[in-house]
Amino acid sequence: MTDDGAEIHHRHRDVTGGWLRPAVFGAMDGLVSNVALIAGVAGGGASARTVTLAGLAGLVGGAFSMATGEYTSVAAQSELTRAEIAVEKAEIKARPLAEMHELAGLYRSRGVESDLAERVAEQLSRDPEQAWRIHAREELGVDPDDLPSPWTAAGSSFAAFTIGALIPLLPYLVGASSLLSTALLAALGLFGFGALTARFTRRGWAYSGLRQLLLGVAAAAVTYGVGSAVGAGLG
């Protein structure tokens, strides 16, 4: 292997997905859950007005449920992280030498030579403000300067779910009276969102789109069948 000194630049795909990943999967969740709900209610023989009302309820209820769940989970995770960071700060203040040796041990466990690990840990530990941030990254695996916002998580989840849930509802909102137009529009949405997931995998867009389409169709078919059976029994 040779190195001619040339600087080589290359780009990696965004493995975390940034904002796009939760947006795509949130919209897909809204689409699948609401098309299944609409199919179940329509399968039971309900009027177009009732189906529309059920779809709206599914959209609003699901969006708020997603937002609440995301806010609670992200807020709880951030609170736990801050509590653990506070523990690290207290330990560094009370036992700076022990924490420095702990940091050196972390570097040794990753293959750094013992003497070098000790020197690096000693140098990094000179500044307490820098030390606790390094311990947070190395021990807790978090960036204390980039903790997720629960409000951002809640807002993005609400918006993404609403967009997805609106897709199968649109035909009924503009006057449709049968499930066919909803099924066609939902199928396009399922394939499209599935194809977007290929951005986060090595699968082809056609495979990812078709897989999500089949899963969504299966969910809608099951709820349609249940709705038909229950509707016939109530009739």
C-alpha positions in Angstrom: 0.0 0.0 0.0 1.5 3.3 -1.0 0.7 6.9 0.0 1.6 9.6 -2.5 0.6 12.4 -0.1 -2.4 13.3 -2.2 -5.4 14.4 -0.2 -8.4 12.1 -0.9 -11.9 13.2 -0.3 -14.9 10.9 -0.2 -18.4 11.2 1.0 -20.4 8.8 3.1 -24.1 8.4 3.0 -26.0 9.8 6.0 -26.3 6.7 8.1 -28.4 8.3 10.8 -30.8 9.7 8.3 -30.9 13.2 9.8 -34.4 14.6 9.7 -35.3 12.7 6.6 -35.4 9.2 8.2 -37.9 10.0 11.0 -39.9 12.0 8.6 -40.2 9.2 6.0 -41.0 6.6 8.6 -43.4 8.9 10.5 -45.3 9.6 7.2 -45.3 5.9 6.4 -46.7 5.1 9.8 -49.5 7.6 9.3 -50.3 6.3 5.8 -50.4 2.6 6.8 -52.4 3.1 10.0 -55.0 5.4 8.4 -55.5 3.4 5.2 -56.0 0.4 7.4 -58.5 2.3 9.5 -60.4 3.6 6.5 -60.4 0.2 4.8 -61.8 -1.4 8.0 -64.6 1.2 8.4 -65.5 1.1 4.7 -65.4 -2.7 4.7 -68.0 -2.7 7.4 -70.4 -0.9 5.1 -70.2 2.6 6.6 -71.3 5.6 4.6 -68.7 7.9 3.0 -69.5 10.5 5.6 -68.7 8.0 8.4 -65.5 6.8 6.7 -64.4 10.4 6.3 -65.1 11.1 10.0 -63.2 8.0 11.0 -60.2 8.9 8.8 -60.1 12.4 10.3 -60.2 11.0 13.8 -57.4 8.6 12.9 -55.4 11.4 11.5 -55.8 13.8 14.4 -55.6 11.1 17.1 -52.6 9.4 15.6 -50.7 12.6 15.0 -51.2 13.8 18.6 -50.3 10.3 19.9 -47.1 10.3 17.8 -46.2 13.8 18.9 -46.8 13.0 22.6 -44.9 9.8 22.5 -41.9 11.4 20.8 -41.9 14.3 23.1 -42.1 12.1 26.2 -39.4 9.6 25.0 -36.9 12.3 23.8 -37.5 14.4 27.0 -37.0 11.4 29.2 -33.8 10.4 27.4 -32.4 13.9 27.5 -33.2 14.2 31.3 -31.5 10.8 31.9 -28.5 12.0 29.9 -28.2 15.2 31.8 -28.4 13.4 35.1 -25.6 11.1 34.1 -23.5 14.0 32.9 -24.0 15.6 36.3 -22.7 12.4 37.9 -19.6 12.7 35.6 -19.0 16.3 36.5 -19.3 15.5 40.3 -16.9 12.5 39.9 -14.3 14.6 38.0 -14.5 17.3 40.6 -14.2 14.9 43.6 -11.8 12.3 42.1 -10.0 13.9 39.1 -7.0 11.5 39.2 -9.2 8.4 39.2 -11.3 9.8 36.3 -8.2 10.5 34.4 -7.0 6.9 34.8 -10.5 5.7 33.8 -10.2 7.8 30.6 -6.8 6.3 29.9 -8.2 2.8 30.4 -10.9 3.5 27.8 -8.2 4.5 25.3 -6.1 1.4 26.1 -9.1 -0.8 25.5 -9.4 0.7 22.0 -5.8 -0.2 21.2 -3.9 2.9 22.2 -0.5 2.1 23.7 -0.5 2.5 27.5 2.0 5.4 27.8 0.3 7.3 25.0 -3.1 6.7 26.5 -2.0 8.1 29.9 -0.5 11.2 28.3 -3.5 11.9 26.2 -5.8 11.4 29.2 -3.6 13.7 31.3 -3.6 16.4 28.7 -7.4 16.2 28.1 -8.1 16.3 31.8 -6.3 19.6 32.4 -9.5 21.5 31.6 -12.5 20.3 33.7 -15.0 21.8 31.1 -13.3 19.8 28.4 -12.9 16.7 30.6 -16.6 16.1 31.4 -17.5 16.5 27.7 -15.0 13.9 26.7 -16.2 11.5 29.4 -19.7 12.0 28.2 -18.8 11.1 24.7 -16.5 8.2 25.6 -18.5 6.7 28.4 -22.1 7.6 27.6 -21.8 7.8 23.9 -23.6 11.1 23.6 -22.6 14.6 22.4 -23.6 16.9 25.3 -23.6 19.9 23.0 -26.0 18.3 20.6 -28.8 16.7 22.6 -32.1 16.2 20.7 -34.9 18.6 21.3 -38.2 17.0 22.5 -40.2 19.8 20.8 -38.5 19.3 17.5 -39.1 15.6 17.7 -42.7 16.1 18.6 -43.3 18.7 15.9 -41.7 16.7 13.1 -43.5 13.5 14.2 -46.8 15.4 14.2 -46.2 16.8 10.7 -44.9 13.6 9.2 -47.8 11.5 10.5 -50.3 14.0 9.4 -49.0 14.1 5.8 -49.0 10.3 5.6 -52.5 9.9 7.2 -53.9 12.6 4.9 -53.0 10.6 1.7 -55.7 7.9 2.0 -58.2 10.4 3.3 -57.9 12.9 0.4 -60.3 11.2 -2.0 -63.1 11.2 0.6 -62.4 14.8 1.5 -63.0 15.8 -2.2 -66.2 13.8 -2.5 -65.2 10.2 -3.3 -67.7 7.6 -2.2 -65.8 4.4 -2.8 -62.6 2.8 -1.5 -61.1 2.4 -4.9 -59.6 5.9 -5.3 -58.2 5.7 -1.7 -56.7 2.3 -2.5 -54.9 3.6 -5.6 -53.6 6.8 -4.0 -52.5 4.9 -0.9 -50.7 2.3 -3.1 -48.7 5.1 -4.8 -47.9 6.6 -1.4 -46.8 3.3 0.0 -44.5 2.6 -2.9 -43.1 6.1 -2.8 -42.3 6.1 0.9 -40.9 2.6 0.6 -38.7 3.7 -2.3 -37.4 6.6 -0.1 -36.2 4.1 2.5 -33.7 2.9 0.0 -31.7 6.0 0.9 -30.9 4.4 4.3 -30.1 0.9 3.0 -28.3 -0.9 0.2 -31.6 -2.2 -1.2 -32.8 -0.9 -4.5 -35.6 1.6 -4.6 -37.9 -0.8 -6.5 -37.4 -3.6 -3.9 -38.0 -1.2 -1.0 -41.0 0.3 -2.6 -42.6 -3.0 -3.5 -41.9 -4.4 0.0 -43.7 -1.5 1.7 -46.5 -1.7 -0.8 -47.1 -5.3 0.0 -47.0 -4.8 3.7 -49.4 -1.9 3.5 -51.8 -3.8 1.3 -51.7 -6.7 3.7 -52.6 -4.4 6.7 -55.4 -2.8 4.7 -56.7 -6.2 3.5 -56.8 -7.6 7.0 -58.7 -4.7 8.5 -61.1 -4.6 5.5 -61.8 -8.3 6.1 -62.4 -7.7 9.8 -64.6 -4.7 9.1 -66.6 -6.7 6.6 -67.1 -9.6 9.0 -68.1 -7.3 11.9 -70.4 -5.2 9.6 -72.1 -8.4 8.4 -72.6 -9.6 11.9 -74.0 -6.3 13.1 -76.3 -6.2 10.1 
